[in-house]
Amino acid sequence: MNGSFSQGFRDDLARLMRWRRDVRRFRSDAVEAAVLDRCLSAFRLAPSVGLSEPWRLIRVESPTCRDAVIANFAAANAQALSSYAGDKARLYAGLKLSGMREAPVHLAVFCDDATPKGAGLGAGTMPEARAYSVVGAITLFWLAARAEGLGVGWVSILDPVRLCADLDVPDGWGFIGYLCVGWPEADHDTPELERAGWEMRARDLWMERR
């Protein structure tokens, strides 16, 4: 291996990225432990500022905790809906923005800003780089899951303070994302929000030269 990959591999990688979608419609079939473990191994391969590896994951399984997160979403979603009016409000109300009731696997992902690992290298001037590292690791997990045929949905319509309290997370952990994981009802290479008419993906890369 000389560090380069074949054209076939590059084509497959581009196809994987194109088919990586934010999934909200799941089948209720269980995800085998071995399959999930292979996907989670992406976190161990992910880069992080100062090699701090600040990601912390909670697998949310108990009905009590799941119900608390679903109630959190319902409240936050109602508040978000109230910020729209007219056609946009009607369109928003018809969107399915969470697969929490159907997805068999729930993962709450946090950033441990108090970790001593990495000794603060690279985070002195930009402490948010730890959170960016967690987001990068989630992206690798997302691609690994899609390669297995799994869907992942990132739920961001949540009150982070309430969620941290409901899950009783340690001080110093900042909420990054709530991931629903499972087998998708159907595969699409176009974002659901685009199919629903909410927004269109930009076709050109926005970049300036200076």
CYANA upper distance limits for C-alpha pairs under 8 A (distance plus 0.5 A):
  5 PHE  CA      9 PHE  CA      6.70
  5 PHE  CA     10 ARG  CA      7.32
  6 SER  CA     10 ARG  CA      6.88
  7 GLN  CA     11 ASP  CA      6.58
  8 GLY  CA     12 ASP  CA      6.72
  9 PHE  CA     13 LEU  CA      6.61
 10 ARG  CA     14 ALA  CA      6.70
 11 ASP  CA     15 ARG  CA      6.69
 12 ASP  CA     16 LEU  CA      6.56
 13 LEU  CA     17 MET  CA      6.78
 14 ALA  CA     18 ARG  CA      6.67
 15 ARG  CA     19 TRP  CA      6.63
 16 LEU  CA     20 ARG  CA      6.58
 16 LEU  CA    143 LEU  CA      7.53
 16 LEU  CA    146 ARG  CA      7.69
 16 LEU  CA    147 ALA  CA      7.38
 17 MET  CA    143 LEU  CA      7.54
 18 ARG  CA    189 ASP  CA      6.58
 19 TRP  CA    146 ARG  CA      8.13
 19 TRP  CA    187 ASP  CA      8.40
 19 TRP  CA    188 HIS  CA      7.28
 19 TRP  CA    189 ASP  CA      5.19
 19 TRP  CA    190 THR  CA      8.28
 20 ARG  CA    142 TRP  CA      7.83
 20 ARG  CA    143 LEU  CA      6.98
 20 ARG  CA    146 ARG  CA      6.52
 20 ARG  CA    151 GLY  CA      8.48
 20 ARG  CA    189 ASP  CA      7.83
 21 ARG  CA    151 GLY  CA      7.79
 21 ARG  CA    152 VAL  CA      7.89
 21 ARG  CA    153 GLY  CA      8.44
 21 ARG  CA    188 HIS  CA      7.79
 21 ARG  CA    189 ASP  CA      7.40
 21 ARG  CA    190 THR  CA      8.00
 21 ARG  CA    191 PRO  CA      6.68
 22 ASP  CA    151 GLY  CA      7.81
 22 ASP  CA    152 VAL  CA      6.41
 22 ASP  CA    153 GLY  CA      5.25
 22 ASP  CA    154 TRP  CA      7.14
 22 ASP  CA    191 PRO  CA      7.55
 22 ASP  CA    192 GLU  CA      8.13
 23 VAL  CA     99 GLY  CA      8.06
 23 VAL  CA    151 GLY  CA      5.99
 23 VAL  CA    152 VAL  CA      5.86
 23 VAL  CA    153 GLY  CA      5.09
 23 VAL  CA    184 PRO  CA      7.21
 24 ARG  CA     96 LYS  CA      7.24
 24 ARG  CA     97 LEU  CA      6.99
 24 ARG  CA     98 SER  CA      5.91
 24 ARG  CA     99 GLY  CA      4.89
 24 ARG  CA    152 VAL  CA      8.22
 24 ARG  CA    153 GLY  CA      6.10
 24 ARG  CA    180 CYS  CA      8.40
 24 ARG  CA    184 PRO  CA      8.35
 25 ARG  CA     99 GLY  CA      6.25
 25 ARG  CA    102 GLU  CA      8.00
 25 ARG  CA    184 PRO  CA      6.43
 25 ARG  CA    185 GLU  CA      6.23
 25 ARG  CA    186 ALA  CA      8.36
 26 PHE  CA     99 GLY  CA      7.07
 26 PHE  CA    102 GLU  CA      6.27
 26 PHE  CA    103 ALA  CA      6.10
 26 PHE  CA    151 GLY  CA      8.17
 26 PHE  CA    182 GLY  CA      6.53
 26 PHE  CA    183 TRP  CA      6.10
 26 PHE  CA    184 PRO  CA      4.89
 26 PHE  CA    185 GLU  CA      5.58
 27 ARG  CA    102 GLU  CA      7.07
 27 ARG  CA    103 ALA  CA      7.46
 27 ARG  CA    182 GLY  CA      7.44
 27 ARG  CA    183 TRP  CA      6.05
 27 ARG  CA    184 PRO  CA      6.38
 27 ARG  CA    185 GLU  CA      5.96
 28 SER  CA    102 GLU  CA      6.04
 28 SER  CA    103 ALA  CA      6.55
 28 SER  CA    104 PRO  CA      6.45
 28 SER  CA    182 GLY  CA      7.94
 28 SER  CA    183 TRP  CA      8.04
 29 ASP  CA    104 PRO  CA      7.46
 29 ASP  CA    182 GLY  CA      7.97
 29 ASP  CA    183 TRP  CA      7.43
 30 ALA  CA    104 PRO  CA      6.34
 30 ALA  CA    182 GLY  CA      7.89
 31 VAL  CA     35 VAL  CA      7.37
 31 VAL  CA     36 LEU  CA      7.23
 31 VAL  CA    104 PRO  CA      7.51
 31 VAL  CA    105 VAL  CA      7.97
 31 VAL  CA    182 GLY  CA      6.89
 31 VAL  CA    183 TRP  CA      8.11
 32 GLU  CA     36 LEU  CA      6.96
 33 ALA  CA     37 ASP  CA      6.53
 34 ALA  CA     38 ARG  CA      6.75
 35 VAL  CA     39 CYS  CA      7.03
 35 VAL  CA    148 GLU  CA      7.82
 36 LEU  CA     40 LEU  CA      6.64
 36 LEU  CA    145 ALA  CA      8.27
 37 ASP  CA     41 SER  CA      6.68
 38 ARG  CA     42 ALA  CA      7.99
 38 ARG  CA    144 ALA  CA      8.28
 39 CYS  CA    141 PHE  CA      6.21
 39 CYS  CA    142 TRP  CA      8.40
 39 CYS  CA    144 ALA  CA      5.65
 39 CYS  CA    145 ALA  CA      5.84
 39 CYS  CA    148 GLU  CA      8.40
 40 LEU  CA     44 ARG  CA      8.21
 40 LEU  CA    141 PHE  CA      6.63
 41 SER  CA     45 LEU  CA      7.33
 41 SER  CA    141 PHE  CA      8.24
 42 ALA  CA     46 ALA  CA      6.71
 42 ALA  CA    137 ALA  CA      7.50
 42 ALA  CA    140 LEU  CA      6.24
 42 ALA  CA    141 PHE  CA      5.64
 42 ALA  CA    144 ALA  CA      7.30
 43 PHE  CA    137 ALA  CA      5.86
 43 PHE  CA    138 ILE  CA      7.82
 43 PHE  CA    140 LEU  CA      7.68
 43 PHE  CA    141 PHE  CA      7.01
 46 ALA  CA    133 SER  CA      8.49
 46 ALA  CA    136 GLY  CA      7.59
 46 ALA  CA    137 ALA  CA      5.60
 46 ALA  CA    140 LEU  CA      7.46
 47 PRO  CA     51 LEU  CA      7.46
 47 PRO  CA     53 GLU  CA      8.16
 47 PRO  CA    133 SER  CA      7.20
 47 PRO  CA    136 GLY  CA      8.02
 47 PRO  CA    137 ALA  CA      7.68
 48 SER  CA     52 SER  CA      6.40
 48 SER  CA     53 GLU  CA      6.01
 48 SER  CA     54 PRO  CA      8.09
 48 SER  CA    130 ARG  CA      7.46
 48 SER  CA    133 SER  CA      5.28
 48 SER  CA    134 VAL  CA      8.01
 49 VAL  CA     53 GLU  CA      8.10
 49 VAL  CA    118 GLY  CA      8.15
 49 VAL  CA    121 LEU  CA      7.47
 49 VAL  CA    122 GLY  CA      6.38
 49 VAL  CA    123 ALA  CA      7.48
 49 VAL  CA    129 ALA  CA      6.83
 49 VAL  CA    130 ARG  CA      6.59
 49 VAL  CA    133 SER  CA      6.88
 50 GLY  CA    117 LYS  CA      8.50
 50 GLY  CA    118 GLY  CA      5.21
 50 GLY  CA    119 ALA  CA      7.85
 50 GLY  CA    120 GLY  CA      7.19
 50 GLY  CA    121 LEU  CA      5.16
 50 GLY  CA    122 GLY  CA      6.24
 50 GLY  CA    123 ALA  CA      8.11
 51 LEU  CA    117 LYS  CA      7.74
 51 LEU  CA    118 GLY  CA      5.82
 52 SER  CA    115 THR  CA      7.77
 52 SER  CA    116 PRO  CA      8.15
 52 SER  CA    117 LYS  CA      5.23
 52 SER  CA    118 GLY  CA      4.82
 52 SER  CA    119 ALA  CA      8.14
 52 SER  CA    120 GLY  CA      8.26
 52 SER  CA    130 ARG  CA      8.09
 53 GLU  CA    117 LYS  CA      7.84
 53 GLU  CA    133 SER  CA      8.10
 53 GLU  CA    134 VAL  CA      8.31
 54 PRO  CA    111 CYS  CA      5.85
 54 PRO  CA    112 ASP  CA      5.52
 54 PRO  CA    113 ASP  CA      7.45
 54 PRO  CA    115 THR  CA      7.13
 54 PRO  CA    117 LYS  CA      8.43
 54 PRO  CA    130 ARG  CA      6.83
 54 PRO  CA    131 ALA  CA      8.26
 54 PRO  CA    133 SER  CA      8.02
 54 PRO  CA    134 VAL  CA      7.23
 55 TRP  CA    109 VAL  CA      7.35
 55 TRP  CA    110 PHE  CA      6.29
 55 TRP  CA    111 CYS  CA      5.45
 55 TRP  CA    112 ASP  CA      6.88
 55 TRP  CA    133 SER  CA      8.40
 55 TRP  CA    134 VAL  CA      5.85
 55 TRP  CA    137 ALA  CA      8.44
 56 ARG  CA    109 VAL  CA      6.31
 56 ARG  CA    110 PHE  CA      5.52
 56 ARG  CA    111 CYS  CA      6.53
 56 ARG  CA    112 ASP  CA      7.14
 56 ARG  CA    173 TRP  CA      8.43
 57 LEU  CA    107 LEU  CA      6.98
 57 LEU  CA    108 ALA  CA      6.24
 57 LEU  CA    109 VAL  CA      5.18
 57 LEU  CA    110 PHE  CA      6.79
 58 ILE  CA    107 LEU  CA      6.17
 58 ILE  CA    108 ALA  CA      5.62
 58 ILE  CA    109 VAL  CA      7.02
 59 ARG  CA    105 VAL  CA      7.97
 59 ARG  CA    106 HIS  CA      6.33
 59 ARG  CA    107 LEU  CA      5.19
 59 ARG  CA    108 ALA  CA      6.96
 60 VAL  CA     65 CYS  CA      7.10
 60 VAL  CA     66 ARG  CA      6.98
 60 VAL  CA    105 VAL  CA      8.11
 60 VAL  CA    106 HIS  CA      5.79
 60 VAL  CA    107 LEU  CA      6.48
 60 VAL  CA    108 ALA  CA      7.48
 61 GLU  CA     65 CYS  CA      7.64
 61 GLU  CA     66 ARG  CA      7.23
 61 GLU  CA    105 VAL  CA      8.15
 61 GLU  CA    106 HIS  CA      7.54
 62 SER  CA     66 ARG  CA      6.70
 63 PRO  CA     67 ASP  CA      6.37
 64 THR  CA     68 ALA  CA      6.76
 65 CYS  CA     69 VAL  CA      6.84
 65 CYS  CA    166 ASP  CA      7.41
 65 CYS  CA    167 LEU  CA      7.24
 66 ARG  CA     70 ILE  CA      6.65
 67 ASP  CA     71 ALA  CA      6.56
 68 ALA  CA     72 ASN  CA      6.63
 68 ALA  CA    163 LEU  CA      8.45
 68 ALA  CA    166 ASP  CA      7.20
 69 VAL  CA     73 PHE  CA      6.72
 69 VAL  CA    158 LEU  CA      8.48
 69 VAL  CA    163 LEU  CA      7.08
 69 VAL  CA    166 ASP  CA      8.23
 70 ILE  CA     74 ALA  CA      6.71
 70 ILE  CA    100 MET  CA      7.33
 70 ILE  CA    101 ARG  CA      8.20
 71 ALA  CA     75 ALA  CA      6.78
 72 ASN  CA     76 ALA  CA      6.71
 72 ASN  CA    158 LEU  CA      6.41
 72 ASN  CA    159 ASP  CA      7.03
 72 ASN  CA    162 ARG  CA      7.83
 72 ASN  CA    163 LEU  CA      7.72
 73 PHE  CA     77 ASN  CA      6.28
 73 PHE  CA    157 ILE  CA      6.40
 73 PHE  CA    158 LEU  CA      5.57
 73 PHE  CA    159 ASP  CA      8.12
 74 ALA  CA     78 ALA  CA      6.65
 75 ALA  CA     79 GLN  CA      6.84
 76 ALA  CA     80 ALA  CA      6.66
 76 ALA  CA    157 ILE  CA      6.31
 76 ALA  CA    158 LEU  CA      6.03
 76 ALA  CA    159 ASP  CA      7.04
 77 ASN  CA     81 LEU  CA      6.61
 77 ASN  CA    157 ILE  CA      6.61
 77 ASN  CA    158 LEU  CA      8.23
 78 ALA  CA     82 SER  CA      6.87
 79 GLN  CA     83 SER  CA      7.40
 80 ALA  CA     84 TYR  CA      7.91
 81 LEU  CA     89 ALA  CA      6.78
 81 LEU  CA     92 TYR  CA      7.18
 81 LEU  CA     93 ALA  CA      7.32
 82 SER  CA     89 ALA  CA      8.22
 84 TYR  CA     88 LYS  CA      6.56
 84 TYR  CA     89 ALA  CA      5.29
 84 TYR  CA     92 TYR  CA      8.48
 85 ALA  CA     89 ALA  CA      5.19
 85 ALA  CA     90 ARG  CA      8.17
 86 GLY  CA     90 ARG  CA      6.97
 87 ASP  CA     91 LEU  CA      6.58
 88 LYS  CA     92 TYR  CA      6.50
 89 ALA  CA     93 ALA  CA      6.57
 90 ARG  CA     94 GLY  CA      7.03
 91 LEU  CA     95 LEU  CA      7.12
 91 LEU  CA    198 TRP  CA      7.76
 92 TYR  CA    198 TRP  CA      8.42
 95 LEU  CA    193 LEU  CA      8.49
 95 LEU  CA    196 ALA  CA      8.08
 97 LEU  CA    155 VAL  CA      7.83
 98 SER  CA    153 GLY  CA      7.81
 98 SER  CA    155 VAL  CA      6.67
 99 GLY  CA    103 ALA  CA      6.28
 99 GLY  CA    153 GLY  CA      7.53
 99 GLY  CA    180 CYS  CA      6.96
100 MET  CA    106 HIS  CA      7.93
100 MET  CA    180 CYS  CA      6.65
103 ALA  CA    180 CYS  CA      6.21
103 ALA  CA    181 VAL  CA      6.27
103 ALA  CA    182 GLY  CA      5.82
103 ALA  CA    183 TRP  CA      8.39
104 PRO  CA    180 CYS  CA      8.17
104 PRO  CA    181 VAL  CA      7.13
104 PRO  CA    182 GLY  CA      6.32
105 VAL  CA    180 CYS  CA      6.40
105 VAL  CA    181 VAL  CA      5.48
105 VAL  CA    182 GLY  CA      6.79
106 HIS  CA    178 TYR  CA      7.77
106 HIS  CA    179 LEU  CA      6.32
106 HIS  CA    180 CYS  CA      5.36
106 HIS  CA    181 VAL  CA      6.79
107 LEU  CA    178 TYR  CA      6.34
107 LEU  CA    179 LEU  CA      5.52
107 LEU  CA    180 CYS  CA      7.02
107 LEU  CA    181 VAL  CA      8.30
108 ALA  CA    175 PHE  CA      8.32
108 ALA  CA    176 ILE  CA      8.44
108 ALA  CA    177 GLY  CA      6.63
108 ALA  CA    178 TYR  CA      5.02
108 ALA  CA    179 LEU  CA      6.75
109 VAL  CA    175 PHE  CA      6.92
109 VAL  CA    176 ILE  CA      6.14
109 VAL  CA    177 GLY  CA      5.79
109 VAL  CA    178 TYR  CA      6.62
109 VAL  CA    179 LEU  CA      8.11
110 PHE  CA    134 VAL  CA      8.13
110 PHE  CA    173 TRP  CA      6.30
110 PHE  CA    174 GLY  CA      5.79
110 PHE  CA    175 PHE  CA      5.02
110 PHE  CA    176 ILE  CA      5.57
110 PHE  CA    177 GLY  CA      7.54
111 CYS  CA    130 ARG  CA      7.36
111 CYS  CA    131 ALA  CA      6.20
111 CYS  CA    134 VAL  CA      6.93
111 CYS  CA    173 TRP  CA      5.84
111 CYS  CA    174 GLY  CA      5.53
111 CYS  CA    175 PHE  CA      6.98
111 CYS  CA    176 ILE  CA      7.09
112 ASP  CA    130 ARG  CA      8.48
112 ASP  CA    172 GLY  CA      6.31
112 ASP  CA    173 TRP  CA      4.98
112 ASP  CA    174 GLY  CA      6.97
113 ASP  CA    127 PRO  CA      8.42
113 ASP  CA    130 ARG  CA      7.45
113 ASP  CA    172 GLY  CA      6.09
113 ASP  CA    173 TRP  CA      6.72
113 ASP  CA    174 GLY  CA      7.68
114 ALA  CA    172 GLY  CA      5.95
114 ALA  CA    173 TRP  CA      8.02
116 PRO  CA    120 GLY  CA      7.67
120 GLY  CA    124 GLY  CA      6.71
122 GLY  CA    126 MET  CA      7.53
122 GLY  CA    127 PRO  CA      8.34
122 GLY  CA    129 ALA  CA      8.12
123 ALA  CA    127 PRO  CA      4.77
123 ALA  CA    128 GLU  CA      7.66
123 ALA  CA    129 ALA  CA      6.56
123 ALA  CA    130 ARG  CA      7.49
127 PRO  CA    131 ALA  CA      8.49
128 GLU  CA    132 TYR  CA      6.92
129 ALA  CA    133 SER  CA      6.60
130 ARG  CA    134 VAL  CA      7.05
131 ALA  CA    135 VAL  CA      6.90
131 ALA  CA    176 ILE  CA      7.74
132 TYR  CA    136 GLY  CA      6.72
133 SER  CA    137 ALA  CA      6.77
134 VAL  CA    138 ILE  CA      6.73
134 VAL  CA    176 ILE  CA      8.09
135 VAL  CA    139 THR  CA      6.84
135 VAL  CA    176 ILE  CA      7.95
136 GLY  CA    140 LEU  CA      7.05
137 ALA  CA    141 PHE  CA      6.78
138 ILE  CA    142 TRP  CA      6.53
139 THR  CA    143 LEU  CA      6.84
140 LEU  CA    144 ALA  CA      6.68
141 PHE  CA    145 ALA  CA      6.56
142 TRP  CA    146 ARG  CA      6.72
142 TRP  CA    151 GLY  CA      8.48
142 TRP  CA    152 VAL  CA      6.90
143 LEU  CA    147 ALA  CA      6.67
144 ALA  CA    148 GLU  CA      7.07
145 ALA  CA    149 GLY  CA      6.96
145 ALA  CA    150 LEU  CA      5.54
145 ALA  CA    151 GLY  CA      7.13
145 ALA  CA    152 VAL  CA      7.79
146 ARG  CA    150 LEU  CA      5.52
146 ARG  CA    151 GLY  CA      6.52
146 ARG  CA    152 VAL  CA      8.28
149 GLY  CA    183 TRP  CA      7.53
150 LEU  CA    181 VAL  CA      7.41
150 LEU  CA    182 GLY  CA      6.03
150 LEU  CA    183 TRP  CA      5.44
150 LEU  CA    184 PRO  CA      7.10
151 GLY  CA    181 VAL  CA      6.25
151 GLY  CA    182 GLY  CA      5.96
151 GLY  CA    183 TRP  CA      6.13
151 GLY  CA    184 PRO  CA      5.86
152 VAL  CA    179 LEU  CA      6.92
152 VAL  CA    180 CYS  CA      6.05
152 VAL  CA    181 VAL  CA      5.15
152 VAL  CA    182 GLY  CA      7.27
153 GLY  CA    179 LEU  CA      6.02
153 GLY  CA    180 CYS  CA      5.46
153 GLY  CA    181 VAL  CA      7.06
154 TRP  CA    177 GLY  CA      6.92
154 TRP  CA    178 TYR  CA      6.20
154 TRP  CA    179 LEU  CA      5.20
154 TRP  CA    180 CYS  CA      7.01
155 VAL  CA    177 GLY  CA      7.12
155 VAL  CA    178 TYR  CA      5.74
155 VAL  CA    179 LEU  CA      6.73
155 VAL  CA    180 CYS  CA      8.04
156 SER  CA    177 GLY  CA      6.84
156 SER  CA    178 TYR  CA      7.35
158 LEU  CA    163 LEU  CA      7.90
159 ASP  CA    163 LEU  CA      6.66
160 PRO  CA    164 CYS  CA      6.60
160 PRO  CA    175 PHE  CA      6.52
161 VAL  CA    165 ALA  CA      6.80
162 ARG  CA    166 ASP  CA      6.57
163 LEU  CA    167 LEU  CA      6.60
164 CYS  CA    168 ASP  CA      6.26
164 CYS  CA    169 VAL  CA      5.98
164 CYS  CA    175 PHE  CA      7.65
165 ALA  CA    169 VAL  CA      7.28
169 VAL  CA    173 TRP  CA      7.31
190 THR  CA    194 GLU  CA      7.32
190 THR  CA    195 ARG  CA      7.37
191 PRO  CA    195 ARG  CA      6.91
192 GLU  CA    196 ALA  CA      6.55
193 LEU  CA    197 GLY  CA      6.71
193 LEU  CA    198 TRP  CA      5.71
193 LEU  CA    199 GLU  CA      6.61
193 LEU  CA    200 MET  CA      8.28
194 GLU  CA    198 TRP  CA      6.35
194 GLU  CA    199 GLU  CA      5.75
194 GLU  CA    200 MET  CA      5.66
194 GLU  CA    201 ARG  CA      7.53
